[in-house]
Amino acid sequence: MIKNIELDGKIVKIEYVIPDEIKKFLEKNNLDENQLLKDYKWEQCIYNDLLDENHKVKNSFEKAKLVINYIYITKDNQIRIPPENFAKGKSIGGGNWGKGTFFEEFSIGYSIFTE
């Protein structure tokens, strides 16, 4: 899935990548990947995670990949994979957000790469 996101007046393309291992984990836990990708929190999280030390948004790119590489539901029900296996280029940010849509305790981790 590719979304256009506005970062301080500039529109950039963000390609969301869900590796097969993460997709299988979502299926095993009866989670809908489309609902996950359409969550309204993505734009706000990406914006915040691309702020530099001067609180300016890093937007000197046209296209980036966001690789979902971590999901935590419980201590015994989580998955983490290396995001570098799914994107080339320089990592420019990443983060996670919790208290998600699906469970009371739910975290998603991701990394953002310029191509």
C-alpha distances in whole Angstrom, upper triangle without the diagonal:
4,7,10,13,16,18,22,22,20,16,14,10,8,6,5,7,9,12,14,17,15,14,17,19,16,18,21,21,20,17,14,11,9,12,12,8,10,13,15,16,13,14,18,17,15,18,21,20,20,23,26,30,31,28,26,23,22,20,21,18,16,13,12,10,10,11,12,16,18,19,22,24,27,29,29,26,23,21,21,20,20,17,19,18,14,15,17,19,20,19,19,19,18,19,19,20,22,23,20,19,20,23,26,26,22,20,17,17,15,16,14,15,16,16
4,7,10,13,15,19,19,16,12,10,6,6,4,6,9,12,15,17,20,18,17,21,22,20,21,25,25,23,20,17,14,12,15,14,10,11,14,15,16,12,12,16,16,14,16,19,18,18,21,24,28,28,26,24,20,19,17,18,15,12,10,10,9,10,12,14,17,20,21,24,26,29,31,32,28,26,24,23,21,21,18,19,19,15,14,17,17,19,18,18,18,17,19,19,20,23,24,21,21,23,26,28,27,24,22,18,18,15,15,13,14,14,14
4,6,10,12,16,15,13,10,8,6,5,7,8,12,14,18,20,22,20,19,23,23,21,23,26,26,24,21,18,15,13,14,14,10,10,12,12,13,10,10,13,14,12,13,17,17,16,19,22,26,26,23,21,18,17,15,17,14,12,10,10,10,11,13,15,18,21,21,24,26,30,32,33,29,27,25,24,23,23,19,21,22,18,17,19,19,20,19,18,17,17,18,19,19,22,23,20,20,22,25,27,27,23,21,18,18,16,16,14,15,15,15
4,7,10,13,12,10,6,6,5,6,9,11,15,18,21,24,26,23,23,27,27,25,27,30,29,28,24,22,19,17,18,17,13,13,14,13,14,12,10,13,14,12,12,16,16,15,18,21,25,24,22,19,16,15,13,15,12,10,9,10,12,12,16,17,21,23,24,27,29,32,34,35,32,29,28,27,26,25,21,23,24,20,18,20,19,20,19,17,17,17,19,20,20,23,25,22,22,25,28,29,29,26,24,21,20,18,17,14,15,15,16
4,6,10,10,8,5,5,6,7,10,12,16,18,22,25,26,24,24,27,27,25,27,30,29,28,25,22,19,18,18,17,13,13,14,12,12,10,7,10,11,9,9,13,13,12,15,18,21,21,18,16,12,13,10,13,12,10,10,11,12,12,16,17,21,22,23,26,28,31,33,34,31,29,27,26,25,25,21,22,24,21,19,20,20,19,18,16,15,15,17,18,18,21,23,21,21,24,27,28,27,24,22,19,19,16,16,13,15,14,16
4,6,6,5,4,6,9,10,14,16,19,22,25,28,30,27,27,31,30,28,31,34,32,32,28,26,23,21,21,20,17,16,16,14,14,12,8,10,12,10,9,12,14,12,14,17,20,19,16,14,11,12,9,12,12,11,12,13,15,15,19,20,23,25,26,28,30,33,35,37,34,31,30,29,28,27,24,25,27,24,22,23,21,20,19,16,16,17,18,20,20,23,25,23,23,26,29,30,29,26,24,22,21,19,18,15,17,16,18
4,6,5,6,7,10,11,15,16,20,23,26,29,30,27,28,32,31,29,32,35,33,33,29,27,25,23,23,21,19,18,18,15,15,13,9,10,12,9,7,10,11,9,10,13,16,15,12,10,7,8,6,10,10,11,12,12,15,15,19,20,23,24,26,28,30,33,35,37,34,31,30,28,28,26,23,24,26,24,21,22,20,18,17,14,14,15,17,19,19,22,25,23,24,27,29,30,29,26,24,21,20,18,17,14,15,14,17
4,6,8,10,14,15,19,20,24,26,29,33,34,31,32,35,35,33,36,38,36,36,32,31,28,27,26,25,22,21,21,18,17,16,12,12,14,12,9,11,13,11,11,13,16,14,11,9,7,9,8,11,12,13,15,16,19,19,22,24,26,28,29,31,33,36,37,40,37,34,33,31,31,30,26,27,30,27,24,25,23,21,20,16,16,18,19,21,22,25,27,26,27,30,32,32,31,29,27,24,23,21,20,17,18,17,20
4,7,10,13,15,19,21,24,27,30,34,35,32,33,37,36,34,37,40,38,37,34,32,29,27,27,26,23,22,22,19,19,17,14,14,17,14,12,15,17,14,14,16,19,17,15,12,10,12,9,12,13,13,15,17,20,20,24,25,28,30,31,33,35,38,40,42,39,37,35,33,33,32,28,29,31,28,26,26,24,23,22,19,19,21,22,24,24,27,29,28,29,32,34,34,34,31,29,27,26,24,22,19,20,18,21
4,6,10,12,16,19,22,25,28,31,33,30,31,35,34,33,35,38,37,36,33,30,27,26,26,25,21,21,21,19,19,17,13,15,17,14,12,15,16,13,14,16,20,18,16,13,10,10,7,9,10,9,11,13,17,18,21,23,26,28,30,32,35,38,39,41,38,35,34,32,31,29,26,26,28,25,23,23,21,20,19,17,17,19,21,23,24,27,29,28,29,32,34,35,34,31,28,26,25,22,20,17,17,15,17
4,7,10,13,16,19,22,25,28,30,28,28,32,32,30,32,35,34,33,30,27,24,22,23,22,19,18,19,17,17,15,12,14,16,13,12,16,16,14,16,18,22,21,18,15,12,12,9,11,10,8,9,12,14,16,19,21,25,27,28,31,33,36,38,39,36,33,32,30,29,28,24,25,26,23,21,21,20,19,19,17,17,19,21,22,23,26,28,26,27,29,32,33,32,29,27,24,23,20,19,16,16,14,16
4,6,10,13,16,19,22,25,27,25,25,29,29,27,30,33,32,32,28,26,22,21,22,20,17,17,18,17,17,14,11,14,15,11,11,15,15,12,15,17,21,21,18,16,12,11,8,9,7,5,6,8,11,12,16,18,21,24,25,28,31,34,35,37,34,31,29,27,26,24,20,21,23,20,17,17,16,16,16,14,15,16,19,20,21,25,27,25,26,28,31,32,31,28,25,22,21,18,16,13,13,11,12
4,6,10,13,16,19,22,24,22,22,26,26,25,27,30,29,29,25,23,19,18,20,18,14,15,17,16,17,13,12,15,15,12,13,16,16,14,17,19,23,23,21,19,15,13,11,12,9,6,5,6,8,10,14,16,19,22,23,27,29,32,34,35,32,29,27,25,24,22,19,19,20,17,15,16,15,16,15,14,15,16,18,20,21,24,26,24,24,26,29,31,30,26,24,20,19,16,15,12,12,10,11
4,6,9,13,16,19,21,19,19,23,23,21,24,27,26,26,22,20,16,16,17,15,12,13,14,14,14,11,10,13,13,10,12,15,14,13,16,18,22,23,21,19,15,13,11,13,10,9,6,5,6,7,10,12,16,18,20,23,25,29,30,31,28,25,23,21,20,19,15,16,18,14,12,14,14,14,13,12,13,13,15,16,18,21,23,21,21,23,26,27,26,23,20,17,16,13,12,9,9,9,11
4,6,10,12,16,18,16,16,20,20,19,21,24,24,24,20,18,14,14,16,14,11,13,15,16,16,12,12,16,15,12,15,17,16,15,19,21,25,26,24,22,18,17,15,16,13,11,8,6,5,6,8,11,14,17,18,22,24,28,29,30,26,23,21,20,18,17,14,15,15,12,10,13,14,15,14,14,14,14,16,17,18,21,24,21,21,23,25,27,26,22,20,16,15,12,12,9,10,10,10
4,7,10,13,15,12,13,16,17,15,18,20,20,20,17,15,11,11,13,11,8,11,12,14,14,10,12,15,13,12,15,17,15,16,19,22,25,27,24,23,19,18,17,19,16,15,11,9,6,5,6,8,11,14,15,18,21,24,26,26,23,20,18,16,15,15,12,14,14,11,11,14,15,16,14,15,14,13,14,14,16,18,20,18,18,19,22,24,23,19,17,13,12,10,10,9,11,12,13
4,6,9,11,10,10,14,14,14,16,18,19,19,16,15,11,12,14,12,10,13,15,17,16,13,15,18,16,14,18,19,17,18,22,24,27,29,27,25,22,20,20,21,18,17,13,10,7,6,5,6,9,12,14,17,20,23,24,24,21,18,15,14,12,13,10,12,11,8,9,12,14,16,14,16,15,13,15,15,17,19,21,19,19,20,22,24,23,19,17,13,12,10,10,10,11,13,13
4,7,8,6,6,10,11,10,12,15,15,16,13,12,8,11,13,11,9,13,15,17,17,14,17,19,17,16,20,21,19,20,24,26,29,31,29,28,25,23,23,24,21,21,17,14,10,9,6,5,8,10,11,15,17,20,21,21,18,15,12,12,11,12,10,13,12,9,11,15,17,18,17,18,17,14,15,15,16,18,20,17,17,17,19,22,20,17,15,11,11,10,11,12,14,16,17
4,5,5,6,9,10,11,13,14,16,17,15,14,11,14,16,14,13,17,18,21,20,18,20,23,20,19,23,24,21,22,26,28,30,33,31,30,27,25,25,26,23,23,19,16,12,11,8,7,8,10,12,15,18,20,21,20,17,15,11,11,9,10,9,11,9,7,11,14,17,18,17,19,18,16,17,17,18,20,22,20,20,19,21,24,22,18,17,13,13,11,12,14,15,17,17
4,5,5,6,9,10,10,12,14,15,14,14,11,14,17,15,15,19,20,23,23,20,23,26,23,22,26,27,25,26,29,31,34,37,35,34,31,29,29,30,27,26,22,19,16,15,11,11,10,12,13,16,18,20,21,20,17,15,12,12,10,12,12,14,12,10,14,17,20,22,21,23,22,20,20,19,21,22,24,21,21,20,22,25,23,19,18,15,15,15,16,18,18,21,21
4,5,5,6,9,10,11,13,14,14,14,12,16,18,16,16,20,21,24,23,21,24,26,23,23,26,27,24,26,29,31,34,36,34,34,31,30,30,31,28,28,24,21,17,16,12,10,9,10,11,14,15,17,18,16,13,11,8,9,8,11,12,14,12,12,15,19,21,23,21,23,22,19,19,18,20,20,22,20,21,19,20,23,21,17,16,14,14,14,16,18,19,22,22
4,5,5,6,9,10,11,12,11,12,9,13,14,12,13,16,17,20,19,17,21,22,20,20,23,24,21,23,27,29,31,34,32,32,28,27,28,29,27,26,23,19,16,13,10,8,7,8,8,11,13,15,16,15,12,10,7,8,8,11,11,14,13,12,15,19,21,22,20,22,20,17,16,15,16,17,18,16,17,15,17,20,18,14,13,11,11,11,14,16,18,21,22
4,5,5,6,9,10,10,9,9,7,11,13,11,12,15,16,20,20,18,21,23,21,21,25,26,24,25,29,31,34,36,34,33,30,29,29,31,28,27,23,20,17,15,12,10,10,11,11,14,14,17,19,18,14,13,11,12,12,15,14,17,15,14,17,20,23,24,22,24,22,19,19,17,18,18,20,17,17,15,17,20,19,16,15,13,14,14,16,18,20,23,23
4,5,5,6,9,10,10,11,10,14,15,14,15,19,19,23,23,21,25,27,24,24,28,29,27,29,32,34,37,39,37,37,33,32,32,34,31,30,27,24,20,18,15,13,12,13,12,14,14,17,18,16,13,12,10,12,13,16,16,19,17,16,19,23,26,27,25,27,25,22,22,20,20,20,21,19,19,16,18,21,20,17,17,15,16,17,19,21,23,26,26
4,5,5,6,9,9,11,10,14,15,13,15,18,18,22,21,20,24,25,22,23,27,27,25,27,30,33,35,37,35,35,32,31,32,34,31,31,27,24,21,18,15,12,11,10,8,10,11,13,14,13,9,8,7,10,12,15,16,19,18,17,20,24,26,27,24,26,24,21,19,17,18,17,18,16,16,14,15,18,16,13,13,12,14,15,18,21,23,26,27
4,5,5,6,5,7,7,11,11,10,12,15,15,19,18,18,21,23,21,21,25,25,24,26,29,32,34,37,34,34,31,31,31,33,30,30,26,23,20,17,15,12,12,11,9,11,10,13,16,15,11,10,10,13,14,17,17,20,19,18,21,24,27,27,25,26,24,20,19,17,16,16,16,14,13,11,13,16,15,12,13,11,14,15,18,20,23,26,26
4,5,5,6,7,8,12,12,12,14,17,17,21,21,21,24,26,24,25,28,29,27,30,33,36,38,40,38,38,34,34,34,36,33,32,29,26,22,20,18,15,15,15,12,14,13,16,18,16,13,13,13,16,16,20,20,23,21,20,23,27,29,30,28,29,27,24,23,20,20,19,19,17,16,13,15,18,18,15,16,15,17,18,22,24,26,29,29
4,6,8,10,12,15,15,15,17,20,20,24,23,23,27,28,26,27,30,31,29,32,35,37,39,42,39,39,36,36,36,38,36,35,31,28,25,22,20,16,16,15,12,13,12,14,16,14,10,11,12,15,16,20,21,24,22,21,25,28,31,32,29,31,28,25,24,21,21,20,20,17,17,14,14,18,17,15,16,16,18,20,23,25,28,31,31
4,6,9,11,14,14,13,16,18,18,21,21,21,25,26,24,25,29,28,27,30,33,35,37,40,37,38,35,35,35,37,35,35,31,28,25,22,19,16,16,14,11,11,9,11,14,12,9,10,12,15,17,21,21,25,24,23,25,29,31,32,29,30,27,24,22,19,18,17,16,14,13,10,11,14,14,12,14,14,17,19,22,25,27,31,32
4,7,9,12,12,12,15,16,17,20,21,21,24,26,24,26,29,29,28,31,34,36,39,41,38,38,35,35,35,38,35,34,31,28,25,22,20,17,18,16,13,14,12,15,18,16,13,14,15,18,20,23,23,26,25,24,26,30,32,33,30,31,29,25,24,21,20,18,17,15,13,10,11,15,15,14,16,16,19,20,24,26,28,31,32
4,6,9,8,8,11,13,13,17,17,17,21,22,20,22,25,26,25,27,30,33,35,37,34,35,32,32,32,34,32,31,28,25,22,19,17,14,15,14,11,12,11,14,17,17,13,13,14,16,18,21,21,24,23,22,24,28,30,30,27,28,25,22,21,18,16,15,15,12,10,7,10,14,14,11,13,13,16,17,21,23,25,28,29
4,5,5,6,9,10,11,15,16,16,19,21,20,21,24,25,24,27,30,33,35,37,34,34,31,31,30,32,30,29,25,23,20,18,17,14,16,16,13,15,14,18,21,20,17,16,16,18,19,22,21,24,23,21,23,27,29,29,27,27,25,22,21,18,17,17,16,13,11,9,13,16,17,14,15,14,17,17,20,22,24,27,28
4,5,5,6,9,10,14,15,13,17,19,18,18,21,23,22,24,27,30,33,34,31,31,28,27,27,29,26,25,22,20,17,14,13,11,13,14,12,15,15,18,21,21,17,16,15,16,17,19,18,21,20,17,19,23,25,26,23,24,22,19,18,16,16,16,17,13,12,11,14,18,17,14,14,12,14,14,17,18,21,23,24
4,5,5,6,9,12,14,13,16,18,18,18,21,23,22,24,27,30,33,34,31,31,27,27,26,28,26,24,21,19,17,15,15,13,16,17,15,18,18,22,24,24,21,19,19,20,20,22,20,23,22,19,21,24,26,27,25,25,23,20,20,18,17,18,18,14,12,13,16,19,20,16,16,14,17,16,19,19,21,23,24
4,6,5,6,10,12,12,15,17,16,17,20,21,21,23,26,30,32,34,30,30,27,27,26,29,27,26,23,21,19,16,16,14,17,17,15,17,16,20,23,23,20,19,19,20,21,23,21,25,24,22,23,26,28,28,26,25,23,20,19,17,15,15,15,11,9,10,13,16,17,14,15,13,16,16,19,20,23,25,26
4,6,6,9,10,9,13,15,14,15,18,19,18,21,23,27,29,31,28,27,24,25,24,27,25,24,21,19,16,13,13,11,13,13,11,14,14,18,20,21,17,16,16,17,18,20,18,21,21,19,20,24,25,25,22,22,20,17,16,13,12,12,13,9,8,9,12,15,15,12,11,10,12,13,16,17,20,22,24
4,6,9,9,8,11,13,13,13,16,18,17,19,22,25,28,29,26,25,22,22,21,24,22,20,17,16,13,11,12,10,13,14,13,16,17,21,23,24,20,18,17,18,18,20,17,20,20,17,18,21,22,23,20,20,18,16,15,14,13,14,16,12,11,12,16,18,18,15,14,11,13,12,15,15,17,19,21
4,6,9,8,10,13,13,14,16,18,18,20,22,26,29,30,26,26,22,23,22,25,23,21,19,18,16,14,15,14,17,17,16,19,19,23,26,26,23,21,21,21,22,23,21,24,24,21,21,24,25,25,23,22,20,18,18,16,15,16,16,13,11,13,16,19,19,16,16,14,16,15,18,17,20,22,23
4,6,6,9,11,11,12,15,16,17,19,21,24,27,28,24,24,21,22,22,25,23,22,20,19,17,14,15,14,17,16,15,17,17,21,24,25,22,20,20,21,22,23,21,24,25,22,22,25,26,26,23,22,19,17,16,14,12,12,13,9,8,11,14,16,16,13,13,12,14,14,17,17,20,22,24
4,6,7,8,10,11,12,14,15,17,19,23,25,26,22,22,19,21,20,24,22,22,20,19,18,15,17,16,19,19,18,19,20,23,26,28,25,23,23,23,24,25,23,25,27,24,24,26,27,26,23,21,19,17,16,14,12,13,14,11,10,14,16,17,18,16,15,14,16,16,18,18,21,22,25
4,6,5,6,9,10,11,12,14,16,20,22,23,19,20,17,19,19,22,21,21,19,18,17,14,16,14,17,16,16,17,18,21,24,26,23,21,21,21,22,23,20,23,25,23,22,25,25,24,21,19,16,14,12,11,9,10,11,9,10,13,15,16,16,14,12,11,13,13,15,15,19,21,23
4,6,5,6,8,10,10,12,15,18,21,22,19,18,15,16,16,19,18,18,16,14,13,10,12,11,15,15,15,17,18,22,24,26,23,20,20,19,20,20,18,20,22,19,19,21,21,20,17,16,13,11,11,10,9,12,14,11,12,15,17,18,18,15,13,11,11,11,12,12,15,17,20
4,6,5,6,9,10,11,13,16,20,20,16,16,13,14,13,17,16,16,15,13,14,12,14,14,18,18,18,21,22,25,27,29,26,24,23,22,23,23,20,22,24,21,20,22,21,20,18,15,13,12,12,13,12,15,16,15,15,18,21,21,21,18,16,14,14,13,14,13,16,17,19
4,6,5,6,9,10,11,15,18,18,14,14,12,14,14,18,18,18,17,16,16,14,16,16,19,19,19,20,22,25,27,29,26,24,24,23,24,24,21,23,25,23,22,24,23,21,19,16,13,12,12,12,11,13,15,14,15,19,20,20,20,17,16,14,14,14,15,14,17,18,22
4,5,5,6,9,10,14,16,17,14,14,12,13,14,18,18,18,17,15,14,11,14,13,15,15,16,17,19,22,24,26,24,21,20,19,20,20,18,20,22,20,19,22,21,19,16,14,11,9,8,8,8,11,13,13,15,17,19,19,18,15,13,11,11,10,11,11,15,17,20
4,6,5,6,9,12,15,16,13,13,10,10,11,14,14,15,13,11,11,9,12,12,15,16,17,19,21,24,26,28,25,22,21,19,20,19,16,18,20,18,17,19,17,16,13,11,8,8,8,10,11,14,17,16,17,20,21,22,21,18,15,13,12,10,10,8,12,13,16
4,6,5,7,10,14,14,10,10,7,9,10,13,14,15,14,13,14,12,15,16,19,19,20,22,24,27,29,31,29,26,25,23,23,22,19,21,24,22,20,21,19,17,15,12,10,10,11,12,13,16,19,18,20,23,24,24,23,21,18,16,15,13,13,11,14,15,18
4,5,6,9,11,12,9,10,8,10,12,15,16,18,17,15,16,14,16,17,18,19,20,21,23,26,27,29,27,24,24,22,23,22,20,21,24,23,21,22,21,18,15,12,10,9,9,11,11,15,17,17,19,22,23,23,21,19,16,15,14,13,13,12,15,16,20
4,6,8,11,13,10,11,9,9,12,14,15,17,16,13,14,12,14,14,16,16,18,19,22,24,25,27,26,22,21,19,20,19,16,18,21,19,18,19,17,15,12,9,6,6,6,9,11,14,17,17,20,22,23,23,21,19,15,13,12,10,10,9,12,14,17
4,6,10,11,9,8,5,5,8,11,12,14,14,12,13,12,15,16,18,19,21,23,25,28,28,31,29,25,24,22,22,20,17,18,21,20,17,18,16,13,11,7,6,8,10,13,14,18,21,21,23,25,26,26,25,22,19,17,15,12,11,9,11,12,15
4,7,8,5,5,4,6,9,12,14,16,17,15,17,16,18,19,21,21,23,25,27,29,30,33,31,28,27,24,25,23,20,21,25,23,21,21,19,16,14,10,9,11,12,14,16,19,22,22,25,27,28,28,26,24,21,19,17,16,14,13,14,15,19
4,5,5,5,6,7,10,12,15,18,18,17,18,18,20,21,22,23,25,27,30,31,32,34,33,30,28,26,26,23,21,21,25,24,22,22,19,15,13,10,10,12,14,17,19,22,25,25,28,31,31,30,28,27,23,22,19,17,15,14,15,15,19
4,5,7,10,10,14,16,18,21,22,20,22,21,23,24,25,25,27,28,31,33,32,35,34,31,30,27,28,26,24,24,28,27,25,25,22,18,16,13,12,15,15,18,20,23,26,27,30,32,33,32,29,28,25,24,21,20,18,17,18,19,23
4,5,9,10,14,15,18,21,23,22,24,23,25,26,27,28,30,31,34,35,35,38,37,34,33,31,31,29,27,27,30,30,27,27,24,20,19,15,15,17,18,21,22,25,28,29,31,34,34,34,32,30,27,26,24,22,21,19,20,20,24
4,7,9,12,15,17,20,21,20,22,21,23,24,26,26,28,29,31,33,34,36,35,32,31,29,29,28,25,26,29,28,26,26,23,20,18,14,14,15,16,18,19,23,25,26,28,31,31,31,29,27,24,23,22,20,19,18,19,19,23
4,6,9,11,14,17,18,18,20,20,23,24,26,26,28,30,32,35,35,38,36,33,32,30,29,28,25,25,29,27,24,24,21,18,17,13,13,16,17,20,21,24,27,27,29,32,33,32,31,29,26,24,22,20,19,17,18,17,21
4,6,9,11,14,15,14,16,16,19,21,23,24,26,28,30,33,34,36,34,31,29,27,27,25,22,23,26,24,21,21,19,16,15,11,11,13,15,18,19,22,25,25,27,29,31,30,29,27,24,22,20,18,16,13,15,14,18
4,6,8,11,12,12,14,14,18,20,21,23,25,28,30,33,34,36,34,30,29,26,25,23,20,20,23,21,18,18,15,13,12,8,9,12,15,18,20,23,26,26,28,30,32,32,30,27,24,22,19,17,14,11,12,11,14
4,5,8,10,10,13,14,18,20,22,24,26,29,32,34,35,37,35,32,30,27,26,24,21,21,23,21,18,18,15,13,13,10,11,14,17,20,21,25,28,27,28,31,32,33,31,29,25,23,21,18,15,12,12,10,13
4,7,9,11,14,16,19,22,24,26,29,31,34,37,38,40,37,34,32,29,27,25,21,21,23,22,18,17,14,13,13,11,13,16,19,22,24,28,31,30,31,34,35,36,34,32,28,25,23,20,17,13,12,10,12
4,6,7,11,13,17,20,22,25,27,30,33,36,37,38,36,32,30,27,25,23,19,19,21,19,15,14,12,11,12,10,13,15,19,22,24,27,30,29,30,32,34,35,34,30,27,24,22,18,15,12,10,7,9
4,7,11,13,17,20,22,25,27,31,33,36,37,39,36,32,30,28,26,24,20,20,21,19,15,15,13,14,14,13,15,17,20,23,24,28,31,29,30,32,34,35,34,31,28,24,23,19,17,13,11,8,9
4,7,10,13,16,19,22,24,28,30,33,34,35,33,29,27,24,23,21,17,17,18,15,12,12,11,12,13,12,14,15,18,20,22,26,28,26,27,29,31,33,31,28,25,22,20,16,14,10,9,6,7
4,7,10,13,15,18,21,24,27,30,31,32,29,26,23,21,19,17,13,13,15,12,9,10,9,10,9,9,10,12,15,17,19,23,26,24,25,26,29,30,28,25,22,18,16,13,10,7,5,4,6
4,6,10,12,15,18,21,24,27,28,29,26,22,20,17,16,14,10,11,12,9,7,9,9,10,9,10,11,11,14,15,18,21,24,22,23,24,26,28,26,22,19,16,14,10,8,6,5,6,7
4,6,9,12,14,18,20,23,24,25,23,19,17,15,14,13,9,11,12,10,8,11,12,12,10,10,9,8,10,12,14,17,20,18,19,20,22,24,22,19,16,12,10,7,6,4,6,9,11
4,6,9,12,15,18,21,22,22,20,16,13,11,10,9,6,9,10,7,7,11,12,13,10,12,11,9,11,11,14,17,20,18,19,20,21,23,21,17,14,11,9,5,5,6,8,11,12
4,6,8,12,14,17,18,19,16,13,11,9,9,10,7,11,12,10,11,14,16,16,13,14,12,9,10,9,11,14,16,14,16,16,18,20,17,14,11,7,6,4,7,9,11,15,16
4,7,10,14,16,16,17,14,11,8,6,5,7,6,9,10,9,11,15,16,16,13,15,13,10,10,10,12,14,17,16,18,17,18,20,17,14,11,8,6,5,7,10,13,16,17
4,7,10,12,13,14,11,7,6,4,7,9,9,13,13,13,15,18,20,19,16,17,15,11,10,8,11,11,14,13,16,15,15,17,14,11,8,6,5,7,10,13,16,19,21
4,7,9,11,11,9,6,5,7,10,12,13,16,17,16,18,22,23,22,19,20,17,14,12,9,10,10,12,11,13,12,12,13,11,7,6,5,6,9,13,16,19,22,24
4,6,7,9,7,4,7,8,12,15,16,19,20,20,22,25,26,25,22,23,19,16,13,10,10,9,10,10,13,11,10,11,8,6,5,7,8,12,15,19,22,25,27
4,7,8,6,6,9,12,15,18,19,23,23,23,25,28,30,29,25,26,23,19,16,13,12,10,10,10,11,9,7,9,6,5,7,9,12,15,19,22,25,29,30
4,5,5,6,10,13,17,20,21,25,25,25,27,30,32,31,27,28,25,21,18,15,15,12,12,13,15,12,10,10,7,8,9,12,14,18,21,24,28,31,33
4,6,7,10,12,16,19,21,24,24,25,27,30,32,31,27,28,25,22,19,16,16,14,15,16,18,16,13,13,10,11,11,14,15,18,21,25,28,32,33
4,6,9,12,16,19,21,24,24,25,28,31,32,32,29,30,27,24,21,19,19,17,17,18,19,17,15,15,13,13,13,15,17,20,23,26,29,33,34
4,7,11,14,18,19,23,22,22,25,29,30,30,27,28,25,22,19,17,17,15,15,15,17,14,12,14,11,10,11,13,14,17,21,24,27,30,32
4,7,10,14,15,19,19,19,22,25,27,26,23,25,22,18,16,14,14,13,15,14,16,14,13,14,11,10,9,10,11,14,17,20,23,27,28
4,7,10,12,15,15,16,18,22,23,23,20,22,20,17,15,13,15,15,17,16,18,16,16,17,14,12,11,10,10,12,15,18,20,24,25
4,7,9,12,12,13,16,18,20,20,17,19,17,14,13,12,15,15,18,17,19,18,18,20,16,14,11,10,8,10,12,15,17,21,22
4,6,9,9,10,12,15,17,17,15,18,16,14,14,14,17,18,21,20,22,21,21,23,20,17,14,12,10,10,11,14,15,19,20
4,6,6,8,10,12,14,14,12,15,14,13,14,15,18,20,23,22,24,24,24,26,22,19,16,14,11,10,10,12,13,16,17
4,5,6,7,10,11,12,10,12,12,10,12,13,17,19,22,21,23,23,24,25,23,19,16,13,10,8,7,9,9,13,14
4,5,5,7,9,9,9,12,13,12,15,16,20,22,26,25,27,27,28,29,26,23,20,17,13,11,9,10,9,12,12
4,6,8,11,13,12,16,16,15,17,19,22,24,27,26,27,27,28,30,27,24,21,18,15,13,11,13,11,14,13
4,7,10,12,12,15,15,14,17,18,21,23,26,24,25,25,27,29,26,23,20,17,14,12,10,11,10,12,11
4,7,9,9,12,13,13,16,18,21,24,27,25,26,27,28,30,28,24,21,18,15,12,9,9,7,8,8
4,7,9,12,14,15,18,20,24,27,30,28,30,30,32,34,31,28,24,21,18,15,12,10,7,8,6
4,7,9,12,14,17,20,24,27,30,29,31,32,33,35,32,29,25,22,19,15,12,10,6,5,5
4,6,9,12,15,19,22,25,29,28,30,31,32,33,31,28,24,21,17,14,10,8,5,6,7
4,6,8,12,15,18,22,25,24,27,28,29,30,27,24,20,17,14,11,7,6,4,7,9
4,7,11,14,17,21,24,24,26,28,29,29,27,24,20,17,14,11,8,6,6,7,10
4,7,11,14,17,21,20,23,25,25,26,23,21,17,14,11,9,6,5,7,10,13
4,7,10,14,17,17,19,21,22,22,20,17,13,11,8,5,4,5,9,12,15
4,7,10,14,14,17,19,19,19,16,14,10,8,6,6,7,9,12,15,18
4,7,10,11,14,15,15,15,13,10,7,5,4,6,9,11,15,18,21
4,7,7,11,12,12,12,10,8,5,6,7,9,12,14,18,21,24
4,5,9,10,9,9,7,5,4,7,9,12,15,18,21,24,27
4,7,8,7,6,5,5,7,9,12,15,19,21,25,28,30
4,6,6,7,7,5,7,8,12,14,18,20,23,26,29
4,6,8,9,8,10,11,14,16,20,22,25,28,30
4,7,8,7,10,11,15,17,21,23,26,29,31
4,5,5,9,12,15,18,22,24,28,31,33
4,6,10,13,16,19,23,26,29,32,35
4,7,10,13,17,20,23,27,30,33
4,7,10,14,17,20,23,27,29
4,7,10,14,17,20,23,26
4,7,10,13,17,20,22
4,7,10,14,17,20
4,7,10,14,16
4,7,10,13
4,7,10
4,6
4
